[in-house]
């Protein structure tokens, strides 16, 4: 089985196949082009560190295709590990190549259990997992504050993440692929 390091740039990771738009990656591929050059259910692990926010520029339908490709190439139980800049941080806002504000909730919208719960409770959340037959089971999200804990005193990370510009620099998200 294959492990992928998407948007690898000059980085490598033992046991992972590097994928990027240019060398020195082992697989040279523009991830905006779908389908990706991997077989269905081939991948056991994906790392996408500071890459997803660069994909799908101005094309929401392409972002859906990218999520579909992540799901297609992964086998049941595969882990997808993503790190993205917080879209409320100047690191995201200042970089003209950032075009997609990926958040933990982006992946939650593709979690069929979460989708079903939203439907049952009459919530207005998008049910993208059900709509596109994609199931990413949300495992965790970790935020990385860039201000001191003393400045965050009394605020939850959720409040700081959503309301204080430049308080959280990046978010680490892990999901598990569910296929039945």
LOTI-799765 format. One line per 8 residues: number of its first residue (from 1); for each residue z, x, y of N, C-alpha, C. Coordinates in steps of 0.1 Angstrom, whole numbers. Atoms other than C-alpha are relative to their C-alpha. Example, Ala and Ser with C-alpha at 12.3 -4.5 7.8 and 13.67 -1.06 7.14 Angstrom:
<lomis>
1 = 0:9:-12:78:123:-45:0:9:12  0:-9:-11:71:137:-11:8:-8:11
</lomis>
This chain:
<lomis>
1 = 0:8:-12:0:0:0:0:9:12  2:-7:-13:-6:10:36:11:-3:10  -8:1:-11:17:16:65:-8:4:12  9:-3:-12:1:15:100:9:3:12  -6:-4:-13:11:32:132:-11:-4:10  11:5:-9:-10:11:157:2:6:14  0:-6:-14:-19:26:191:7:13:0  -8:-12:3:-7:60:178:-2:11:11
9 = 2:-11:-10:-22:81:206:0:14:-7  -1:-13:7:-13:117:197:11:1:-10  -12:0:9:17:106:176:-5:-2:-15  1:3:14:19:107:138:14:-3:-5  -13:3:7:46:95:114:-3:1:-14  2:-3:14:49:107:79:0:-14:-8  2:12:8:36:80:54:-7:-11:7  7:11:-8:19:60:82:-15:5:3
17 = 14:-3:-4:-19:58:89:-1:-3:15  1:2:-15:-25:63:126:-13:-7:3  11:8:-4:-48:39:143:0:0:15  1:0:-15:-61:43:179:-15:0:3  14:1:-4:-92:39:199:-7:14:1  6:-13:-1:-98:77:200:8:10:-9  -7:-10:8:-89:108:180:12:5:7  1:-4:13:-68:123:167:4:-10:-11
25 = -3:10:10:-60:90:149:-8:1:-12  8:0:13:-70:88:112:-10:-11:0  10:11:-1:-86:54:119:-3:-2:14  4:2:-14:-105:52:151:-5:-15:1  4:14:-1:-106:15:161:6:-6:12  -4:8:-12:-103:-7:192:7:-12:-6  -7:11:6:-76:-32:182:-3:-13:6  5:12:-6:-92:-57:205:-11:-6:-9
33 = 11:5:9:-120:-59:179:5:-5:-13  -5:6:13:-113:-82:151:-13:-5:-8  -12:-4:8:-113:-82:122:2:15:0  -3:-15:1:-96:-49:118:-5:5:-13  5:-6:12:-108:-25:91:10:2:-11  -10:0:10:-80:-33:67:-2:-13:-8  1:12:9:-80:-56:37:11:-10:2  -11:10:-1:-60:-88:36:11:4:-10
41 = -12:-3:8:-25:-82:23:1:15:-4  0:-14:3:-29:-44:24:12:7:5  -9:-8:-8:-2:-34:48:15:-4:-3  -15:3:3:36:-31:40:8:1:13  -8:-3:-12:48:-19:74:-10:3:12  8:-3:-13:34:-19:110:10:5:10  -7:-4:-12:48:0:139:-10:0:12  8:1:-12:33:-9:173:9:3:12
49 = -9:-5:-11:51:11:199:-8:1:13  6:0:-13:40:4:234:-16:-1:-1  15:2:1:5:-9:224:-4:-15:2  4:13:-1:5:-47:222:-2:-5:14  2:4:-14:9:-51:259:-13:4:7  13:-5:-5:-24:-33:264:-12:-8:-6  11:7:7:-44:-57:242:-3:-14:6  3:13:-4:-62:-89:250:-1:-3:14
57 = 1:2:-15:-68:-84:287:-7:-12:4  6:12:-6:-74:-117:304:-6:-10:-10  6:9:11:-82:-134:270:11:-5:-9  -11:6:9:-54:-156:256:-5:-2:-14  5:2:14:-77:-164:226:-1:13:-8  0:-13:7:-80:-127:218:14:4:-4  -14:-2:4:-42:-125:218:4:-7:-13  -2:8:12:-41:-152:192:-7:7:-12
65 = 7:-7:11:-67:-133:171:7:13:-4  -8:-12:4:-46:-101:173:12:-4:-8  -11:5:8:-16:-121:160:-4:-4:-14  6:4:13:-38:-135:132:-3:13:-8  3:-13:8:-49:-99:123:13:6:-5  -13:-5:5:-13:-87:122:4:-7:-13  -4:8:11:-6:-115:98:-10:2:-12  10:-1:11:-38:-112:77:1:13:-7
73 = 0:-13:7:-35:-75:70:13:3:-7  -13:-2:6:2:-77:60:2:-7:-12  -4:7:12:15:-85:26:13:-8:3  -13:7:-1:44:-109:21:11:10:0  -12:-9:-2:76:-92:32:-2:12:8  3:-12:-9:59:-66:54:9:-2:13  -8:0:-12:80:-56:84:-9:5:12  7:-4:-12:64:-54:119:10:3:10
81 = -10:-5:-9:83:-33:143:-8:3:13  7:-1:-13:72:-36:180:10:4:11  -8:-3:-13:85:-20:212:-10:-2:11  8:3:-12:72:-33:245:8:1:12  -7:0:-13:81:-29:281:5:-14:4  -5:13:-5:102:-57:296:-10:-4:11  9:5:-10:77:-78:316:6:-2:14  -7:1:-13:104:-80:344:4:13:5
89 = -3:-13:-5:105:-43:348:-12:6:6  11:-6:-7:84:-22:371:-8:9:-9  8:-7:10:73:-1:341:-11:-8:-5  10:9:4:54:-31:330:-9:-4:12  7:5:-11:44:-44:364:-9:10:7  7:-10:-8:32:-11:379:-12:6:-8  11:-6:8:8:-1:350:-11:-10:-1  11:9:0:-26:-17:356:-6:-2:-14
97 = 5:2:14:-34:-13:318:9:-10:-8  -8:10:7:-6:-37:309:-5:-14:3  6:12:-2:-21:-71:304:6:-12:-8  -6:11:8:1:-91:280:15:2:0  -15:-1:0:38:-97:286:5:-5:-14  -5:3:14:49:-96:249:15:0:1  -14:1:0:85:-108:244:4:-4:-14  -6:4:13:108:-116:215:-5:-14:-3
105 = 4:14:1:99:-153:221:-15:-1:-4  14:0:4:62:-144:217:-1:-1:-16  0:0:15:69:-137:180:7:-13:-6  -7:12:4:93:-167:177:-9:-12:-1  9:11:-1:65:-190:186:-10:0:-13  7:-1:13:48:-178:153:9:0:-12  -10:1:11:79:-184:132:0:-15:-4  2:13:5:72:-215:111:14:-8:-1
113 = -14:6:0:110:-222:106:4:-5:14  -3:3:-14:115:-221:143:-8:-11:5  10:10:-4:84:-242:149:5:-14:-5  -4:13:6:97:-269:125:13:-5:6  -12:4:-7:131:-269:141:-3:-6:14  4:5:-13:115:-274:175:-6:-14:-1  6:13:2:94:-303:162:11:-11:-3  -11:9:4:125:-319:145:9:-4:12
121 = -9:3:-12:145:-317:178:-8:-5:12  8:5:-11:116:-329:199:-1:9:12  1:-10:-11:115:-297:219:-15:2:3  14:-2:-4:83:-288:238:-6:13:-2  5:-13:3:79:-253:225:-14:-1:-7  13:-1:8:44:-243:213:4:3:-14  -2:-1:15:42:-244:175:-12:9:-5  12:-8:3:17:-215:172:0:4:-15
129 = -1:-4:14:29:-205:137:-6:-12:-9  6:11:7:21:-240:124:-15:-2:3  14:2:-5:-11:-243:145:-10:10:-7  10:-11:5:-26:-210:132:4:5:-14  -4:-4:13:-9:-207:98:5:14:0  -6:-13:-1:10:-176:108:15:-1:-1  -14:1:1:46:-170:98:7:14:1  -7:-12:-2:65:-141:113:15:-4:1
137 = -14:3:-1:102:-145:105:7:9:9  -7:-8:-10:122:-133:135:12:7:-7  -11:-7:6:146:-106:124:10:5:11  -9:-5:-10:159:-90:156:-7:3:13  5:-5:-12:154:-81:192:11:8:7  -10:-9:-6:172:-53:210:-6:4:14  4:-4:-13:170:-47:247:6:13:4  -5:-13:-5:174:-13:264:2:-1:15
145 = -3:0:-14:192:-15:297:-3:14:6  2:-12:-7:183:10:323:9:1:12  -10:-1:-10:212:3:345:13:1:-7  -13:-2:7:248:11:337:7:-12:-5  -8:12:6:270:-12:316:9:-6:11  -9:5:-10:293:-15:346:-8:-10:9  7:9:-9:265:-31:366:-4:-13:-8  3:12:8:259:-56:337:13:-7:-3
153 = -13:6:3:296:-64:334:0:-15:4  0:15:-2:300:-102:331:-13:-7:-2  13:6:2:263:-108:325:-4:2:-15  6:-2:13:248:-114:291:-13:7:1  13:-7:0:218:-93:282:-11:-10:2  10:10:-1:198:-125:280:-2:-3:15  1:3:-15:206:-133:317:-6:12:7  5:-12:-7:200:-97:328:-15:2:-3
161 = 14:-1:4:167:-96:308:-9:-9:8  8:10:-7:154:-128:324:0:-1:15  -2:3:-14:167:-126:359:1:13:9  -2:-12:-9:173:-90:371:-11:9:-2  11:-10:0:142:-70:378:5:14:-2  -3:-14:3:144:-35:364:14:2:-6  -13:-2:7:177:-41:345:-3:4:-15  3:-3:14:161:-39:310:-14:6:0
169 = 13:-7:0:133:-14:305:-10:-4:-11  9:4:11:120:-23:271:8:-8:-11  -5:9:10:125:-46:241:-5:5:-13  4:-3:14:124:-37:204:1:-13:-8  1:13:8:114:-66:181:-4:4:-14  4:-1:14:113:-68:143:-1:-14:-6  3:12:7:98:-95:123:-4:3:-14  4:-2:14:91:-100:86:-11:-10:-2
177 = 11:9:3:58:-115:74:4:-9:-12  -2:9:11:62:-146:52:-13:-6:-4  12:7:5:34:-157:30:4:-6:-14  -4:7:12:38:-182:2:-12:-3:-9
</lomis>
